[in-house]
Amino acid sequence: LSETHLPSTGIERINDIIASGRSDGVDREGVGFLLSKRAKQSLLAAHPVSERIVTIRLKGTIANMTTIQVYAPDSFRNDQEAEEFYSQLQHTVYTGPKKVVLFVIWDFNAIFGHGRQNHRGEMLIDFCRDNELFITNTMFRHRKRRKVTWRSPDGRTANMIDYILVSKRWKSSVLNTVSIADGDFNSDHVLVMSELRLRIRKPQQPKKSLPRNRVDLLKNIEKRNRYNASFTRRGIPVADKGILVHLKGFRTLNVRTLAKPGKRELVLNEMNRIERINDIIASGRSDGVDREGVGFLLSKRAKQSLLAAHPVSERIITIRLKGTIANMTTIQVYAPESFRNDQEAEEFYSQLQHTVYTGPKKVVLFVIWDFNAIFGHGRQNHRGEMLIDFCRDNELFITNTMFRNRKRRKVTWRSPDGRTANMIDYILVSKRWKSSVLNTVSIADGDFNSDHVLVMSELRLRIRKPQQPKKSLPRNRVDLLKNIEKRNRYKTALSNKLSRIQPMEAPTAEKIDRFDACGIICAVFTFFLILYAEFVVVAVILFPHLSSFYGIFNLMMTVLLGLLATVSHIRTMLTDPGAIPKNSAVSVDCMTQEYVEKMGFKEGQTIYRCPKCSCIKPDRAHHCSVCK
């Protein structure tokens, strides 16, 4: 908008109008923008420079758009005022953001072209040349009336003095610029519209930071027990040994320790980068020593599918998840280190064997662990032999060796000096479900501050949220009728309800002795209507084919259908007019006079049958008087 004459200082919002006027309150000059709802949402900034210049910046899909609305001095102003205006405009363009789409929309009061140009037109051309701007009004072929932007009050003079300029880089984004003179704006200027390929969008709102989990509070034994009790109320069993903690998720990783300050937050932040974590289920030592310990990080969906969690010891924990095909039992273990004696390792495997044996059968079994075991051709230790024996006894497959991956995608542990690399963290699956594992690979790009890397297994199986049990409908308490007082009260209420239902009179032979004039007129009218439709069909469609078998066959079928429809209507009118079909509306005229007098209906009245209790209810009655 230009020449608004709004006496406002700075910026003023009037129903999504951003305007800039004179600071002295004089209603002269003035420019502004009228924003749509989408443009208002995409508005990044608005800056009123003076009463002749205002700029706005909009958020775009490809690049942001800076738009400058100006109103140049009129032709009767001196050149010095025009030069000051151009200097101020040049400063606005120069100090604006670079690498954006620049539009300059203005009333320049300038004329240029072949043989028709004034001094203001030369100043406009120089300004466009200095800033590499294109005048979009002259880029497209239109009739003269679609280019004119101003007409004199007497209608004899018409010029193009309002322009839309675009920066050179983005001129291909302008599809059309045309003036529209059919608007009733009560102005000697007309609306100039430019169609763009660019789009604006609403700026994205900053994401709210999630509240961090106060795990340090669980060091307090009273708060820890109260927290574990909340899971017992939710139906998740908690064992006496170990700690059951819920924070926020699922994959296998030896984090070395979570007891150091800041290590827990580091692991959670890194796992949140891979997948949003919703809960931690952990099992540690019962004596409070910060050593060993295993756990699960559950996503939101895994948390909803959680059926049970059982911390066996500081080295073994199991969870059970609801699956679409079968439930999944997952065991997370941490085997004794290589410097531990073999007796401790054998006790660990015995405890693990007991956990697998006592677990639910016919489920998908995953054993995820840090076994500290090495096996393979020419490279195997005693712990590796114990792992192979355990897998053979329980029919488990080591998924790490089932797929062809590069060596760096198999290594799960590296020594601190970086010279030794081994695969000692494994994901095992039961033999029946080994085809459900699509891939198992190690990912070494996580910042977990550990010599172990993350091992990920991709599954074909899916987990789901357990369905809530359906609420049983309340059964009829027939035993209450044994009480004589309640039985009599029930009989009274039932008899009162049945007494309000008026039984329908059975049809007799006297009612079928005639059908009234209404039925005859309806039947005759329907018959002639069908004949007229047949005549139209024969004259328009079948006339060219009457000489062929196809035309004769169609004509006979049309006549037959018309006769069947007429006979069906007459048969309906000859039936008992007193027997009203359920959920139907009939006219009182089509019923016997005896039945009308008995029921108390008026002539011409339409009556309805209640769909629930089958009683007659009057026209426009919202509720039945019997069953309400």
Secondary structure as UniProt FT lines:
FT   STRAND          11..13
FT   STRAND          17..20
FT   TURN            23..24
FT   STRAND          31..34
FT   HELIX           37..41
FT   STRAND          43..48
FT   STRAND          53..58
FT   STRAND          65..71
FT   TURN            75..76
FT   HELIX           79..95
FT   STRAND          101..107
FT   HELIX           119..131
FT   STRAND          133..135
FT   HELIX           136..138
FT   HELIX           144..146
FT   STRAND          150..151
FT   TURN            153..154
FT   STRAND          158..159
FT   STRAND          162..167
FT   HELIX           168..173
FT   STRAND          174..180
FT   STRAND          191..196
FT   HELIX           215..219
FT   HELIX           221..233
FT   TURN            234..235
FT   TURN            261..262
FT   HELIX           263..274
FT   STRAND          279..283
FT   TURN            286..287
FT   STRAND          294..298
FT   HELIX           300..304
FT   STRAND          306..311
FT   STRAND          316..321
FT   STRAND          328..334
FT   TURN            338..339
FT   HELIX           342..358
FT   STRAND          364..370
FT   HELIX           382..394
FT   STRAND          396..398
FT   HELIX           399..401
FT   HELIX           407..409
FT   STRAND          413..414
FT   TURN            416..417
FT   STRAND          421..422
FT   STRAND          425..430
FT   HELIX           431..436
FT   STRAND          437..443
FT   STRAND          454..459
FT   HELIX           478..482
FT   HELIX           484..499
FT   HELIX           509..512
FT   HELIX           517..537
FT   HELIX           538..542
FT   HELIX           543..545
FT   TURN            546..547
FT   HELIX           549..574
FT   TURN            577..578
FT   TURN            582..583
FT   STRAND          585..587
FT   HELIX           588..590
FT   HELIX           593..599
FT   TURN            603..604
FT   STRAND          606..609
FT   TURN            611..613
FT   STRAND          616..617
FT   TURN            619..620
FT   TURN            625..627
//
